[in-house]
Amino acid sequence: MQVLVRDNNVDQALKALKKKMQREGVFREMKLRRHFEKPSEKRAREAAEAVRRARKMERKRLEREGF
């Protein structure tokens, strides 16, 4: 991952880097990899995340259609 530093403004570049890392899910993955996750726990977590995403998309779709 790469961020340009303009006018020696390191604070702004650091902020941009953190935002990029957040968007890519780097922090989330680091948190998950701190401890071993059993395959069954991983499947359960991923299934729960899929349900959450589906519900969120459905809410947004209904909101967009005006219900």
Biopython code that builds the backbone (N, CA, C, O; Angstrom):
import numpy as np
from Bio.PDB.StructureBuilder import StructureBuilder

atoms = [
    (1, "MET", "N", (0.852, -1.167, 0.000)),
    (1, "MET", "CA", (0.000, 0.000, 0.000)),
    (1, "MET", "C", (0.902, 1.236, 0.000)),
    (1, "MET", "O", (1.945, 1.256, 0.652)),
    (2, "GLN", "N", (0.492, 2.246, -0.726)),
    (2, "GLN", "CA", (1.355, 3.403, -0.912)),
    (2, "GLN", "C", (0.547, 4.686, -0.737)),
    (2, "GLN", "O", (-0.590, 4.791, -1.196)),
    (3, "VAL", "N", (1.167, 5.670, -0.054)),
    (3, "VAL", "CA", (0.548, 6.976, 0.150)),
    (3, "VAL", "C", (1.606, 8.035, -0.134)),
    (3, "VAL", "O", (2.747, 7.922, 0.315)),
    (4, "LEU", "N", (1.223, 9.049, -0.870)),
    (4, "LEU", "CA", (2.151, 10.131, -1.178)),
    (4, "LEU", "C", (2.138, 11.172, -0.056)),
    (4, "LEU", "O", (1.085, 11.511, 0.482)),
    (5, "VAL", "N", (3.326, 11.669, 0.283)),
    (5, "VAL", "CA", (3.452, 12.728, 1.285)),
    (5, "VAL", "C", (3.640, 14.033, 0.534)),
    (5, "VAL", "O", (4.622, 14.212, -0.188)),
    (6, "ARG", "N", (2.696, 14.938, 0.709)),
    (6, "ARG", "CA", (2.758, 16.233, 0.010)),
    (6, "ARG", "C", (3.165, 17.336, 0.972)),
    (6, "ARG", "O", (2.649, 17.412, 2.087)),
    (7, "ASP", "N", (4.061, 18.167, 0.561)),
    (7, "ASP", "CA", (4.525, 19.329, 1.344)),
    (7, "ASP", "C", (5.003, 18.919, 2.736)),
    (7, "ASP", "O", (4.760, 19.639, 3.704)),
    (8, "ASN", "N", (5.670, 17.790, 2.848)),
    (8, "ASN", "CA", (6.169, 17.280, 4.131)),
    (8, "ASN", "C", (5.080, 17.161, 5.194)),
    (8, "ASN", "O", (5.361, 17.262, 6.388)),
    (9, "ASN", "N", (3.851, 16.949, 4.764)),
    (9, "ASN", "CA", (2.728, 16.820, 5.696)),
    (9, "ASN", "C", (2.534, 15.330, 6.018)),
    (9, "ASN", "O", (1.724, 14.641, 5.399)),
    (10, "VAL", "N", (3.300, 14.863, 7.001)),
    (10, "VAL", "CA", (3.278, 13.450, 7.362)),
    (10, "VAL", "C", (1.965, 13.087, 8.054)),
    (10, "VAL", "O", (1.457, 11.980, 7.877)),
    (11, "ASP", "N", (1.422, 14.000, 8.828)),
    (11, "ASP", "CA", (0.173, 13.712, 9.539)),
    (11, "ASP", "C", (-0.964, 13.413, 8.562)),
    (11, "ASP", "O", (-1.739, 12.478, 8.766)),
    (12, "GLN", "N", (-1.054, 14.200, 7.518)),
    (12, "GLN", "CA", (-2.104, 13.999, 6.516)),
    (12, "GLN", "C", (-1.881, 12.667, 5.781)),
    (12, "GLN", "O", (-2.837, 11.944, 5.500)),
    (13, "ALA", "N", (-0.632, 12.354, 5.476)),
    (13, "ALA", "CA", (-0.317, 11.099, 4.789)),
    (13, "ALA", "C", (-0.643, 9.902, 5.680)),
    (13, "ALA", "O", (-1.157, 8.892, 5.197)),
    (14, "LEU", "N", (-0.349, 10.008, 6.970)),
    (14, "LEU", "CA", (-0.655, 8.937, 7.919)),
    (14, "LEU", "C", (-2.157, 8.721, 8.025)),
    (14, "LEU", "O", (-2.632, 7.587, 8.093)),
    (15, "LYS", "N", (-2.890, 9.816, 8.038)),
    (15, "LYS", "CA", (-4.350, 9.729, 8.099)),
    (15, "LYS", "C", (-4.899, 9.027, 6.854)),
    (15, "LYS", "O", (-5.803, 8.197, 6.946)),
    (16, "ALA", "N", (-4.341, 9.374, 5.688)),
    (16, "ALA", "CA", (-4.771, 8.750, 4.439)),
    (16, "ALA", "C", (-4.424, 7.258, 4.434)),
    (16, "ALA", "O", (-5.209, 6.436, 3.961)),
    (17, "LEU", "N", (-3.244, 6.912, 4.963)),
    (17, "LEU", "CA", (-2.829, 5.514, 5.029)),
    (17, "LEU", "C", (-3.765, 4.708, 5.929)),
    (17, "LEU", "O", (-4.173, 3.601, 5.578)),
    (18, "LYS", "N", (-4.096, 5.263, 7.073)),
    (18, "LYS", "CA", (-5.002, 4.578, 7.998)),
    (18, "LYS", "C", (-6.371, 4.369, 7.359)),
    (18, "LYS", "O", (-6.986, 3.317, 7.528)),
    (19, "LYS", "N", (-6.842, 5.367, 6.629)),
    (19, "LYS", "CA", (-8.141, 5.256, 5.963)),
    (19, "LYS", "C", (-8.104, 4.151, 4.911)),
    (19, "LYS", "O", (-9.044, 3.363, 4.802)),
    (20, "LYS", "N", (-7.012, 4.091, 4.131)),
    (20, "LYS", "CA", (-6.868, 3.047, 3.117)),
    (20, "LYS", "C", (-6.837, 1.662, 3.762)),
    (20, "LYS", "O", (-7.481, 0.727, 3.284)),
    (21, "MET", "N", (-6.080, 1.545, 4.855)),
    (21, "MET", "CA", (-5.968, 0.263, 5.543)),
    (21, "MET", "C", (-7.316, -0.159, 6.120)),
    (21, "MET", "O", (-7.667, -1.339, 6.092)),
    (22, "GLN", "N", (-8.055, 0.788, 6.633)),
    (22, "GLN", "CA", (-9.383, 0.502, 7.181)),
    (22, "GLN", "C", (-10.306, 0.001, 6.072)),
    (22, "GLN", "O", (-11.041, -0.970, 6.255)),
    (23, "ARG", "N", (-10.261, 0.670, 4.923)),
    (23, "ARG", "CA", (-11.103, 0.283, 3.792)),
    (23, "ARG", "C", (-10.754, -1.115, 3.285)),
    (23, "ARG", "O", (-11.640, -1.872, 2.890)),
    (24, "GLU", "N", (-9.477, -1.455, 3.296)),
    (24, "GLU", "CA", (-9.031, -2.762, 2.806)),
    (24, "GLU", "C", (-9.256, -3.869, 3.831)),
    (24, "GLU", "O", (-9.167, -5.047, 3.486)),
    (25, "GLY", "N", (-9.541, -3.521, 5.073)),
    (25, "GLY", "CA", (-9.801, -4.533, 6.090)),
    (25, "GLY", "C", (-8.540, -5.058, 6.754)),
    (25, "GLY", "O", (-8.554, -6.152, 7.319)),
    (26, "VAL", "N", (-7.459, -4.308, 6.699)),
    (26, "VAL", "CA", (-6.188, -4.758, 7.269)),
    (26, "VAL", "C", (-6.282, -4.846, 8.787)),
    (26, "VAL", "O", (-5.824, -5.826, 9.376)),
    (27, "PHE", "N", (-6.861, -3.850, 9.422)),
    (27, "PHE", "CA", (-6.957, -3.838, 10.880)),
    (27, "PHE", "C", (-7.831, -4.984, 11.371)),
    (27, "PHE", "O", (-7.533, -5.621, 12.381)),
    (28, "ARG", "N", (-8.897, -5.235, 10.653)),
    (28, "ARG", "CA", (-9.821, -6.302, 11.023)),
    (28, "ARG", "C", (-9.135, -7.663, 10.924)),
    (28, "ARG", "O", (-9.301, -8.520, 11.792)),
    (29, "GLU", "N", (-8.364, -7.845, 9.855)),
    (29, "GLU", "CA", (-7.661, -9.107, 9.663)),
    (29, "GLU", "C", (-6.577, -9.292, 10.724)),
    (29, "GLU", "O", (-6.373, -10.405, 11.211)),
    (30, "MET", "N", (-5.883, -8.218, 11.085)),
    (30, "MET", "CA", (-4.871, -8.313, 12.140)),
    (30, "MET", "C", (-5.515, -8.749, 13.446)),
    (30, "MET", "O", (-4.963, -9.575, 14.172)),
    (31, "LYS", "N", (-6.674, -8.196, 13.742)),
    (31, "LYS", "CA", (-7.383, -8.547, 14.972)),
    (31, "LYS", "C", (-7.783, -10.021, 14.950)),
    (31, "LYS", "O", (-7.656, -10.716, 15.958)),
    (32, "LEU", "N", (-8.267, -10.497, 13.800)),
    (32, "LEU", "CA", (-8.678, -11.900, 13.690)),
    (32, "LEU", "C", (-7.497, -12.853, 13.823)),
    (32, "LEU", "O", (-7.653, -13.954, 14.351)),
    (33, "ARG", "N", (-6.335, -12.455, 13.359)),
    (33, "ARG", "CA", (-5.170, -13.342, 13.362)),
    (33, "ARG", "C", (-4.390, -13.322, 14.671)),
    (33, "ARG", "O", (-3.382, -14.019, 14.789)),
    (34, "ARG", "N", (-4.823, -12.553, 15.643)),
    (34, "ARG", "CA", (-4.118, -12.530, 16.929)),
    (34, "ARG", "C", (-4.176, -13.889, 17.622)),
    (34, "ARG", "O", (-3.226, -14.300, 18.289)),
    (35, "HIS", "N", (-5.304, -14.579, 17.453)),
    (35, "HIS", "CA", (-5.491, -15.889, 18.062)),
    (35, "HIS", "C", (-5.963, -16.855, 16.989)),
    (35, "HIS", "O", (-6.568, -16.458, 15.994)),
    (36, "PHE", "N", (-5.673, -18.135, 17.213)),
    (36, "PHE", "CA", (-6.112, -19.144, 16.257)),
    (36, "PHE", "C", (-7.629, -19.247, 16.296)),
    (36, "PHE", "O", (-8.243, -19.232, 17.363)),
    (37, "GLU", "N", (-8.215, -19.352, 15.117)),
    (37, "GLU", "CA", (-9.661, -19.497, 15.005)),
    (37, "GLU", "C", (-9.952, -20.884, 14.436)),
    (37, "GLU", "O", (-9.510, -21.223, 13.338)),
    (38, "LYS", "N", (-10.702, -21.678, 15.199)),
    (38, "LYS", "CA", (-11.028, -23.022, 14.732)),
    (38, "LYS", "C", (-11.842, -22.935, 13.448)),
    (38, "LYS", "O", (-12.602, -21.985, 13.256)),
    (39, "PRO", "N", (-11.687, -23.921, 12.566)),
    (39, "PRO", "CA", (-12.430, -23.899, 11.303)),
    (39, "PRO", "C", (-13.946, -23.795, 11.501)),
    (39, "PRO", "O", (-14.631, -23.124, 10.730)),
    (40, "SER", "N", (-14.465, -24.461, 12.536)),
    (40, "SER", "CA", (-15.909, -24.386, 12.783)),
    (40, "SER", "C", (-16.315, -22.975, 13.206)),
    (40, "SER", "O", (-17.377, -22.489, 12.817)),
    (41, "GLU", "N", (-15.467, -22.319, 14.006)),
    (41, "GLU", "CA", (-15.751, -20.941, 14.429)),
    (41, "GLU", "C", (-15.678, -20.003, 13.227)),
    (41, "GLU", "O", (-16.469, -19.066, 13.112)),
    (42, "LYS", "N", (-14.729, -20.260, 12.338)),
    (42, "LYS", "CA", (-14.567, -19.427, 11.144)),
    (42, "LYS", "C", (-15.805, -19.530, 10.254)),
    (42, "LYS", "O", (-16.317, -18.521, 9.770)),
    (43, "ARG", "N", (-16.281, -20.763, 10.043)),
    (43, "ARG", "CA", (-17.488, -20.967, 9.228)),
    (43, "ARG", "C", (-18.682, -20.250, 9.847)),
    (43, "ARG", "O", (-19.453, -19.601, 9.141)),
    (44, "ALA", "N", (-18.836, -20.366, 11.171)),
    (44, "ALA", "CA", (-19.965, -19.725, 11.866)),
    (44, "ALA", "C", (-19.873, -18.209, 11.735)),
    (44, "ALA", "O", (-20.876, -17.540, 11.487)),
    (45, "ARG", "N", (-18.668, -17.669, 11.903)),
    (45, "ARG", "CA", (-18.481, -16.213, 11.802)),
    (45, "ARG", "C", (-18.788, -15.724, 10.391)),
    (45, "ARG", "O", (-19.467, -14.714, 10.206)),
    (46, "GLU", "N", (-18.277, -16.453, 9.398)),
    (46, "GLU", "CA", (-18.510, -16.040, 8.013)),
    (46, "GLU", "C", (-19.983, -16.133, 7.644)),
    (46, "GLU", "O", (-20.487, -15.294, 6.897)),
    (47, "ALA", "N", (-20.681, -17.144, 8.160)),
    (47, "ALA", "CA", (-22.117, -17.273, 7.885)),
    (47, "ALA", "C", (-22.875, -16.113, 8.520)),
    (47, "ALA", "O", (-23.782, -15.548, 7.908)),
    (48, "ALA", "N", (-22.502, -15.759, 9.749)),
    (48, "ALA", "CA", (-23.156, -14.640, 10.429)),
    (48, "ALA", "C", (-22.900, -13.334, 9.680)),
    (48, "ALA", "O", (-23.795, -12.498, 9.558)),
    (49, "GLU", "N", (-21.670, -13.160, 9.178)),
    (49, "GLU", "CA", (-21.350, -11.952, 8.417)),
    (49, "GLU", "C", (-22.165, -11.892, 7.129)),
    (49, "GLU", "O", (-22.620, -10.821, 6.729)),
    (50, "ALA", "N", (-22.349, -13.035, 6.485)),
    (50, "ALA", "CA", (-23.135, -13.072, 5.252)),
    (50, "ALA", "C", (-24.579, -12.678, 5.529)),
    (50, "ALA", "O", (-25.183, -11.936, 4.754)),
    (51, "VAL", "N", (-25.135, -13.172, 6.630)),
    (51, "VAL", "CA", (-26.509, -12.816, 7.006)),
    (51, "VAL", "C", (-26.604, -11.318, 7.262)),
    (51, "VAL", "O", (-27.548, -10.658, 6.826)),
    (52, "ARG", "N", (-25.611, -10.791, 7.977)),
    (52, "ARG", "CA", (-25.595, -9.357, 8.294)),
    (52, "ARG", "C", (-25.539, -8.521, 7.011)),
    (52, "ARG", "O", (-26.259, -7.532, 6.870)),
    (53, "ARG", "N", (-24.665, -8.937, 6.072)),
    (53, "ARG", "CA", (-24.560, -8.209, 4.794)),
    (53, "ARG", "C", (-25.872, -8.259, 4.020)),
    (53, "ARG", "O", (-26.307, -7.255, 3.457)),
    (54, "ALA", "N", (-26.501, -9.439, 3.995)),
    (54, "ALA", "CA", (-27.766, -9.588, 3.253)),
    (54, "ALA", "C", (-28.853, -8.694, 3.849)),
    (54, "ALA", "O", (-29.593, -8.036, 3.117)),
    (55, "ARG", "N", (-28.943, -8.673, 5.172)),
    (55, "ARG", "CA", (-29.945, -7.816, 5.828)),
    (55, "ARG", "C", (-29.689, -6.350, 5.538)),
    (55, "ARG", "O", (-30.620, -5.585, 5.286)),
    (56, "LYS", "N", (-28.419, -5.961, 5.575)),
    (56, "LYS", "CA", (-28.065, -4.563, 5.323)),
    (56, "LYS", "C", (-28.419, -4.174, 3.885)),
    (56, "LYS", "O", (-28.963, -3.096, 3.643)),
    (57, "MET", "N", (-28.106, -5.065, 2.931)),
    (57, "MET", "CA", (-28.429, -4.775, 1.531)),
    (57, "MET", "C", (-29.940, -4.682, 1.329)),
    (57, "MET", "O", (-30.414, -3.840, 0.567)),
    (58, "GLU", "N", (-30.695, -5.543, 2.007)),
    (58, "GLU", "CA", (-32.155, -5.518, 1.899)),
    (58, "GLU", "C", (-32.713, -4.210, 2.467)),
    (58, "GLU", "O", (-33.608, -3.603, 1.879)),
    (59, "ARG", "N", (-32.173, -3.779, 3.626)),
    (59, "ARG", "CA", (-32.607, -2.502, 4.217)),
    (59, "ARG", "C", (-32.337, -1.352, 3.261)),
    (59, "ARG", "O", (-33.196, -0.493, 3.057)),
    (60, "LYS", "N", (-31.138, -1.334, 2.670)),
    (60, "LYS", "CA", (-30.782, -0.255, 1.749)),
    (60, "LYS", "C", (-31.664, -0.284, 0.505)),
    (60, "LYS", "O", (-32.065, 0.765, 0.001)),
    (61, "ARG", "N", (-31.967, -1.494, 0.007)),
    (61, "ARG", "CA", (-32.820, -1.613, -1.176)),
    (61, "ARG", "C", (-34.224, -1.078, -0.874)),
    (61, "ARG", "O", (-34.802, -0.353, -1.683)),
    (62, "LEU", "N", (-34.768, -1.438, 0.290)),
    (62, "LEU", "CA", (-36.110, -0.958, 0.645)),
    (62, "LEU", "C", (-36.119, 0.564, 0.841)),
    (62, "LEU", "O", (-37.068, 1.252, 0.464)),
    (63, "GLU", "N", (-35.030, 1.068, 1.443)),
    (63, "GLU", "CA", (-34.928, 2.518, 1.656)),
    (63, "GLU", "C", (-34.876, 3.247, 0.319)),
    (63, "GLU", "O", (-35.494, 4.298, 0.153)),
    (64, "ARG", "N", (-34.130, 2.678, -0.639)),
    (64, "ARG", "CA", (-33.989, 3.291, -1.948)),
    (64, "ARG", "C", (-35.327, 3.294, -2.691)),
    (64, "ARG", "O", (-35.637, 4.248, -3.403)),
    (65, "GLU", "N", (-36.105, 2.248, -2.530)),
    (65, "GLU", "CA", (-37.389, 2.145, -3.219)),
    (65, "GLU", "C", (-38.480, 2.936, -2.524)),
    (65, "GLU", "O", (-39.571, 3.101, -3.070)),
    (66, "GLY", "N", (-38.202, 3.423, -1.338)),
    (66, "GLY", "CA", (-39.149, 4.311, -0.657)),
    (66, "GLY", "C", (-40.172, 3.616, 0.223)),
    (66, "GLY", "O", (-41.267, 4.143, 0.418)),
    (67, "PHE", "N", (-39.847, 2.452, 0.757)),
    (67, "PHE", "CA", (-40.778, 1.760, 1.648)),
    (67, "PHE", "C", (-40.559, 2.109, 3.077)),
    (67, "PHE", "O", (-41.266, 1.607, 3.951)),
]
sb = StructureBuilder()
sb.init_structure("model")
sb.init_model(0)
sb.init_chain("A")
sb.init_seg("    ")
for serial, (resi, resn, name, xyz) in enumerate(atoms, 1):
    if name == "N":
        sb.init_residue(resn, " ", resi, " ")
    sb.init_atom(name, np.array(xyz, "f"), 0.0, 1.0, " ", f" {name:<3s}", serial, name[0])
structure = sb.get_structure()
